[in-house]
């Protein structure tokens, strides 16, 4: 049952993206966070735009037709399945989350457009067993803004590697998470407020730590960079190109 009295990360993120699938408590915490770190709205939108560009690139230029999006959050406009299907209607998208709220929204919104697994990132064997992936074709594994919820970076690296090791050669990892290099103190202060009010904590990391998640993979140009700097579309407005503390990368499994 949805608890409207406790802030929820998926709903707060939805609020920052300008969505309506949130409650007053989510807007209050989200606005309190934004008062301490105003760039969080730009971070959220930059991360979503990066995901859109990465999925479009993989579907259009690399021919990927399987997308495994773990920790998807609330499906909203221009989510993975919509972006992939705009390029390749035959693409299969599997969303994975273990939150009842996300499950509720997914059943209502997806309506057969994508598969949904009620599963936990911390049990990669269960995810892989139930995803029914075609091992003869590459898979795009999407881990955006979820590894920061894994407290121990060594555990986050292990989970990422376990998933990638099980995927076919030629598969890809799309990853992005919050960092603490451009405006660290303000972001850290806001994160402390979040961690004091929400049941699921988040941990900012230096890009050097995020780079460990890509070990053994071929990192595509331009590398691990602020999300706004990853292959921006021609004509992107200058305000959407400003770097923020959200770094992303796309990498290929040899």
N, C-alpha and C positions, 0 to 999 in steps of 0.2 A: 504493500500500500504506500502511495506517495505521501511523504511527510512535508507539508508546506511550511513547517515552522523551522526547518533546518536548511541552510544553504547547500546547494548541490553544485559541484563543479561543472557538470554538463549544462545546467540551467544558467549558471553565471556566465559561462562562455557564450551561450546562446544570447544572453543579454548584451554582452560586448559586441557581438556580431550584428546587433540590431533586430534580433528575433523576438518572438512573443511567447515562446514556450518556457516561461519562467514565472516565479512568484515574487511577491513583494520582498521577502527575505533575501532572495537572490539579487534583486536589484539594489537593495540596501548594502549588502556586502560588496557587490560589484562596484557600486558607486564609491563606497569607502575606500576600496582598493584603488580605484582610478584617481581619487583625490590625492593619494600618496604617490601614485605612479601613473600619471596621465597617459603615458605611452602604451598602457595595456590594451587600449582599444585598437591602436595601430598594430600592436603585436598580434592580436587575434586576427585582424583582417589580413595582415601580411602573411601569417601562417596559412590561412585559408587560401589566399591567392597562390602561395607556393604550392600547396597541395594540388590546386587546379592545374597549374602549369606542369607539375611533375607527372600527374596522371595523363594529361593530354600528350605530353612528350612520349611517355612510355607506350601509350596506345597507338599514337599516330606514327612515331618514328622508329620505335623498337618492336612493334607488333605484339605487345603484351595483351593477352586476353583473359588473364586471371589476376584478380586483385584481392588480397587478403588484408583487410583493414581492421587492426586490433585496437580496441579502445576508441571506437568511433565517436562516441558521444551521441547527441541527439541529431538524427539526420535532418538536414536543412537544405536550403537552396544551394545548388552547385556542390553537392556532396559527391563523394567518389563515384557512385553509380551513375549519376546524371552526367558527370564529366566524361567518364569512360564510354557511356552509351552514346554520347554525342559524336564520338569518333568511331566507335565500333559497337553497334547495337548487339552483337553477339558476345560481347565481353561478359564474363561472369564475375560478380562482385560478392564477396563474403564479408559481412560485418561481424565483428566479435566484440562482445561486451558482457559484463556480468551484473549490470545494474538494472533492477526492475523498472526504473523510470525509463531508461533507454529502450528496454525491451518493449514497454508499453507504446512508446512513441514510434518505434521501428515498425511494429505490427500495423499501426494506423497509417503511417506515411509510405512505407515501402510497397505494400500491396503487390508483392511478387516481383518487384523490379530488382531485388537483390536478396541473397540469402542472409539469414541472421542466426548466429550461434550464441547461445547463452553460455559463455565460457570465460575462463580467467587467464590472463596473460601469464600468471605464475604456474600454469599447468599447460605448457606448450604441447606435451604429448597428446593431451585430450583435444586441443585445438586441431592439431594435425590429423588426428585419427578421424575426426568428425567433419573436417572441411571437404573431404572427398575431392582433393585437387588432382588434376591430370598431371602425373609425374613426367609425361613426355613433353610438356610445354612449360616455358618460364612462368614464374609467378612474381608479381610485385607485392612485397610485404610492406605494409604501411604502418609505421609506428610514430605518429605525430602527437606530441604533448601527452604521452603516456609514460615514457621511461622516467620522466621527472617525478612521477608518483612512486617509483621504486626507490626506497630509502637508500639502500646500499648500491653504489655504482657498479660494484663487482657483480652483484646479482642482476642488474640491468644488462650488463655486458653478456653475462652467461645466458640469460633468456634470449637476447637478440641472436647470439651465436647458435644456440640450440635450434631456433626456428630457421635461420638461414642454412645451417648445415643440412637440414632435412629437405630443402627445396632443390629443384633441378639446377644444373649448371645453366648460366644465362639468366637466372632470376635476379631481381633487383630489390634493394632496400631503400625505402623512402622514409627519412626520419627528420624530425625537427623538435626542438625543445628550448625552454627558456634558459638564458645564460646570464652572467653577471659581470660582463666586461665593459659595456658602454655606459650604463647608468646603474651599476651594481648596488650601491647603498640604498637608493630609493626603491628599486625593485625588491631587494631583500627585505626592506621594512614592510612593504606591502605584502610580500609573501608571508611574513611573520604574522600579520593580521589575518591573512587567509588561514594559516595553519592553526591559529587560535580559535577560529570560528567554524571550521569545516571538518568533517570526520576523516577526509582523505587528504593527507599532507602532500605538499609539492616541494621539490628541491631544485633550486637553480644550480647550474654547473658551468664551469669554464669550458669553452670549446675544445680545449685539449682533452678534457674528460669525455666529451661527446665523441671525439675522434676515435676513442677506444672501441666504441660500438661498431666502427667501420673496419676494424682490423681484418685483414685477409681479403678484403673486397677491393675492386677497382673503382675508385671514386671518380665520378664523371665531372668534367669541367662545369662550373668554375670551382668545385670543391665544396668544403664545409664553410658556408658563408652566411651572413645575415639573410634571412629569407627573401627580403626585397631584392637582394643582389643575385638571386639564382635565376638566371636566364629571363630577365624581365622582358615583357613584350614591347615591341617598338611603340613609341608614343605614350608609354606609361607616364602619367603626371608626376612631376618632381616630388610632390609630397608623398607619393606612394613608393618612391625609391629610397626614402630616408632609412638608413639602417637602424634596426632596433635590436634589443636583446632577445632575439629568437633566431637561432642558427639552424639551417637545414642543409641536407645533402641527399643526393641520389647516388647509389653505388651498385655495381654489378658483381654478381658472384661468378668467378672464372669457370 
